Amino acid sequence: MSNQEQMMTTLLQATSELVQSTKQQRENIDVLIDQVGRLSELVTIGFADLKAGSERQEERLDRIAATAERQEQRIDRVAATAERQAESIAQLIAVVDRLVPKE
């Protein structure tokens, strides 16, 4: 085999190895692209779930705040009623004190 033939054989082998390596790299890139696509999909779904959960929690907090406000109003009414009752009791005690003779 001549020197030129050896060089051609070596060049063909190197070219074949380069083509094989390029194919393998392309396959690896395709696998990575698929994995990135799946990861992106999972992240998107995860964020959607997180957003939905956050919205539900916000609705619950709004309901709790409304309940707390109603309870505060009820407590204010009960306190006002208790104050009026205390005034009525004080007036009744004063009337009883005037009516009952003191010894």
C-alpha positions as CSV (number, residue, x, y, z in Angstrom):
1,M,0.0,0.0,0.0
2,S,1.4,3.4,-1.0
3,N,1.8,6.3,1.3
4,Q,-1.0,8.1,-0.5
5,E,-3.3,5.2,-0.1
6,Q,-2.5,5.0,3.6
7,M,-3.2,8.7,4.0
8,M,-6.5,8.2,2.2
9,T,-7.4,5.2,4.3
10,T,-6.5,7.2,7.5
11,L,-8.5,10.2,6.2
12,L,-11.6,7.9,5.5
13,Q,-11.3,6.3,8.9
14,A,-11.1,9.7,10.6
15,T,-14.0,11.0,8.6
16,S,-16.1,8.0,9.5
17,E,-15.2,8.4,13.2
18,L,-16.1,12.1,13.0
19,V,-19.4,11.3,11.4
20,Q,-20.1,8.7,14.0
21,S,-19.2,11.1,16.8
22,T,-21.3,13.8,15.3
23,K,-24.3,11.4,15.1
24,Q,-23.8,10.5,18.8
25,Q,-23.5,14.1,19.8
26,R,-26.7,14.9,17.9
27,E,-28.5,12.1,19.6
28,N,-27.3,13.3,23.0
29,I,-28.5,16.9,22.1
30,D,-31.9,15.5,21.1
31,V,-32.1,13.6,24.5
32,L,-31.2,16.8,26.3
33,I,-33.8,18.8,24.4
34,D,-36.4,16.2,25.3
35,Q,-35.4,16.3,28.9
36,V,-35.5,20.1,29.0
37,G,-38.9,20.1,27.4
38,R,-40.2,17.7,30.0
39,L,-38.7,19.7,32.8
40,S,-40.2,22.9,31.4
41,E,-43.6,21.2,31.3
42,L,-43.2,20.0,34.9
43,V,-42.2,23.5,36.1
44,T,-45.1,25.0,34.2
45,I,-47.5,22.5,35.8
46,G,-45.9,23.1,39.2
47,F,-46.3,26.8,39.0
48,A,-49.9,26.5,37.9
49,D,-50.6,24.2,40.9
50,L,-48.8,26.6,43.2
51,K,-50.8,29.6,41.8
52,A,-54.1,27.7,42.2
53,G,-53.2,26.7,45.8
54,S,-52.2,30.3,46.5
55,E,-55.5,31.6,45.1
56,R,-57.5,29.1,47.2
57,Q,-55.5,30.1,50.3
58,E,-56.2,33.8,49.6
59,E,-60.0,33.0,49.3
60,R,-59.8,31.2,52.7
61,L,-58.0,34.1,54.2
62,D,-60.6,36.5,52.8
63,R,-63.4,34.4,54.4
64,I,-61.5,34.3,57.7
65,A,-61.1,38.1,57.7
66,A,-64.8,38.5,56.9
67,T,-65.7,36.2,59.8
68,A,-63.4,38.0,62.1
69,E,-65.0,41.3,61.2
70,R,-68.5,39.9,61.8
71,Q,-67.4,38.5,65.2
72,E,-65.9,41.9,66.1
73,Q,-69.2,43.6,65.3
74,R,-71.0,41.0,67.4
75,I,-68.6,41.5,70.3
76,D,-69.2,45.3,70.1
77,R,-73.0,44.7,70.2
78,V,-72.7,42.3,73.2
79,A,-70.4,44.8,75.0
80,A,-72.9,47.6,74.3
81,T,-75.7,45.4,75.6
82,A,-73.7,44.5,78.7
83,E,-73.0,48.2,79.3
84,R,-76.7,49.1,79.0
85,Q,-77.5,46.2,81.4
86,A,-75.0,47.4,83.9
87,E,-76.5,50.9,83.8
88,S,-80.0,49.4,84.2
89,I,-78.8,47.3,87.2
90,A,-77.1,50.4,88.8
91,Q,-80.4,52.3,88.4
92,L,-82.4,49.4,89.9
93,I,-80.0,49.3,92.8
94,A,-80.5,53.0,93.3
95,V,-84.2,52.6,93.3
96,V,-84.1,49.7,95.7
97,D,-81.7,51.7,98.0
98,R,-84.3,54.6,98.1
99,L,-87.2,52.2,98.7
100,V,-85.7,50.0,101.4
101,P,-85.4,51.7,104.8
102,K,-81.9,51.9,106.2
103,E,-81.5,50.8,109.8
